[in-house]
Amino acid sequence: MKISALILALPLVLTLAACDQKPASTADKVKDKVNDALDRRPNEKVKDAAEEIRDGAKAAVKDLKDAAKDATK
Protein backbone atom coordinates (compact mmCIF):
# COMPACT_ATOMS: atom_id res chain seq x y z
CA MET A 1 0.00 0.00 0.00
CA LYS A 2 2.71 2.46 0.97
CA ILE A 3 4.83 1.77 -2.12
CA SER A 4 1.84 2.18 -4.44
CA ALA A 5 1.05 5.53 -2.84
CA LEU A 6 4.64 6.60 -3.35
CA ILE A 7 4.55 5.54 -6.98
CA LEU A 8 1.39 7.58 -7.49
CA ALA A 9 2.99 10.59 -5.80
CA LEU A 10 6.02 10.58 -8.10
CA PRO A 11 4.27 12.25 -11.09
CA LEU A 12 2.91 14.88 -8.71
CA VAL A 13 6.43 15.67 -7.52
CA LEU A 14 7.69 16.03 -11.06
CA THR A 15 4.77 18.27 -11.99
CA LEU A 16 5.27 20.53 -8.98
CA ALA A 17 9.00 20.77 -9.62
CA ALA A 18 8.33 21.95 -13.18
CA CYS A 19 5.92 24.67 -12.00
CA ASP A 20 8.22 26.25 -9.44
CA GLN A 21 8.52 30.03 -9.94
CA LYS A 22 11.43 31.99 -8.55
CA PRO A 23 11.30 35.65 -7.51
CA ALA A 24 12.96 37.87 -10.12
CA SER A 25 15.35 39.83 -7.92
CA THR A 26 16.91 39.90 -4.48
CA ALA A 27 14.46 42.61 -3.38
CA ASP A 28 11.55 40.39 -4.40
CA LYS A 29 13.05 37.49 -2.46
CA VAL A 30 13.43 39.61 0.68
CA LYS A 31 9.91 41.00 0.33
CA ASP A 32 8.49 37.49 -0.07
CA LYS A 33 10.42 36.21 2.96
CA VAL A 34 9.18 39.10 5.12
CA ASN A 35 5.59 38.69 3.94
CA ASP A 36 5.84 34.94 4.53
CA ALA A 37 7.13 35.45 8.06
CA LEU A 38 4.29 37.87 8.80
CA ASP A 39 1.66 35.67 7.07
CA ARG A 40 0.56 38.47 4.78
CA ARG A 41 1.39 37.09 1.35
CA PRO A 42 -1.42 37.13 -1.21
CA ASN A 43 -3.30 33.81 -1.08
CA GLU A 44 -1.40 32.76 2.04
CA LYS A 45 -3.49 29.67 2.75
CA VAL A 46 -3.14 28.39 -0.81
CA LYS A 47 0.62 28.94 -0.79
CA ASP A 48 0.93 27.21 2.59
CA ALA A 49 -1.07 24.25 1.28
CA ALA A 50 1.14 24.04 -1.81
CA GLU A 51 4.26 24.14 0.36
CA GLU A 52 2.90 21.30 2.51
CA ILE A 53 2.14 19.25 -0.62
CA ARG A 54 5.64 19.94 -1.94
CA ASP A 55 7.22 18.88 1.35
CA GLY A 56 5.09 15.74 1.46
CA ALA A 57 6.00 14.90 -2.11
CA LYS A 58 9.70 15.33 -1.33
CA ALA A 59 9.31 13.00 1.64
CA ALA A 60 7.47 10.49 -0.57
CA VAL A 61 10.29 10.55 -3.11
CA LYS A 62 12.83 9.99 -0.34
CA ASP A 63 10.79 7.07 1.00
CA LEU A 64 10.49 5.64 -2.52
CA LYS A 65 14.24 5.87 -3.04
CA ASP A 66 14.85 4.21 0.32
CA ALA A 67 12.35 1.44 -0.50
CA ALA A 68 13.98 0.86 -3.88
CA LYS A 69 17.42 0.76 -2.27
CA ASP A 70 16.19 -1.75 0.33
CA ALA A 71 14.53 -3.87 -2.38
CA THR A 72 17.76 -4.15 -4.36
CA LYS A 73 19.78 -5.41 -1.38
C-alpha positions as CSV (number, residue, x, y, z in Angstrom):
1,M,0.0,0.0,0.0
2,K,2.7,2.5,1.0
3,I,4.8,1.8,-2.1
4,S,1.8,2.2,-4.4
5,A,1.0,5.5,-2.8
6,L,4.6,6.6,-3.3
7,I,4.6,5.5,-7.0
8,L,1.4,7.6,-7.5
9,A,3.0,10.6,-5.8
10,L,6.0,10.6,-8.1
11,P,4.3,12.3,-11.1
12,L,2.9,14.9,-8.7
13,V,6.4,15.7,-7.5
14,L,7.7,16.0,-11.1
15,T,4.8,18.3,-12.0
16,L,5.3,20.5,-9.0
17,A,9.0,20.8,-9.6
18,A,8.3,21.9,-13.2
19,C,5.9,24.7,-12.0
20,D,8.2,26.3,-9.4
21,Q,8.5,30.0,-9.9
22,K,11.4,32.0,-8.5
23,P,11.3,35.7,-7.5
24,A,13.0,37.9,-10.1
25,S,15.3,39.8,-7.9
26,T,16.9,39.9,-4.5
27,A,14.5,42.6,-3.4
28,D,11.5,40.4,-4.4
29,K,13.1,37.5,-2.5
30,V,13.4,39.6,0.7
31,K,9.9,41.0,0.3
32,D,8.5,37.5,-0.1
33,K,10.4,36.2,3.0
34,V,9.2,39.1,5.1
35,N,5.6,38.7,3.9
36,D,5.8,34.9,4.5
37,A,7.1,35.5,8.1
38,L,4.3,37.9,8.8
39,D,1.7,35.7,7.1
40,R,0.6,38.5,4.8
41,R,1.4,37.1,1.3
42,P,-1.4,37.1,-1.2
43,N,-3.3,33.8,-1.1
44,E,-1.4,32.8,2.0
45,K,-3.5,29.7,2.7
46,V,-3.1,28.4,-0.8
47,K,0.6,28.9,-0.8
48,D,0.9,27.2,2.6
49,A,-1.1,24.2,1.3
50,A,1.1,24.0,-1.8
51,E,4.3,24.1,0.4
52,E,2.9,21.3,2.5
53,I,2.1,19.2,-0.6
54,R,5.6,19.9,-1.9
55,D,7.2,18.9,1.3
56,G,5.1,15.7,1.5
57,A,6.0,14.9,-2.1
58,K,9.7,15.3,-1.3
59,A,9.3,13.0,1.6
60,A,7.5,10.5,-0.6
61,V,10.3,10.6,-3.1
62,K,12.8,10.0,-0.3
63,D,10.8,7.1,1.0
64,L,10.5,5.6,-2.5
65,K,14.2,5.9,-3.0
66,D,14.9,4.2,0.3
67,A,12.4,1.4,-0.5
68,A,14.0,0.9,-3.9
69,K,17.4,0.8,-2.3
70,D,16.2,-1.7,0.3
71,A,14.5,-3.9,-2.4
72,T,17.8,-4.1,-4.4
73,K,19.8,-5.4,-1.4
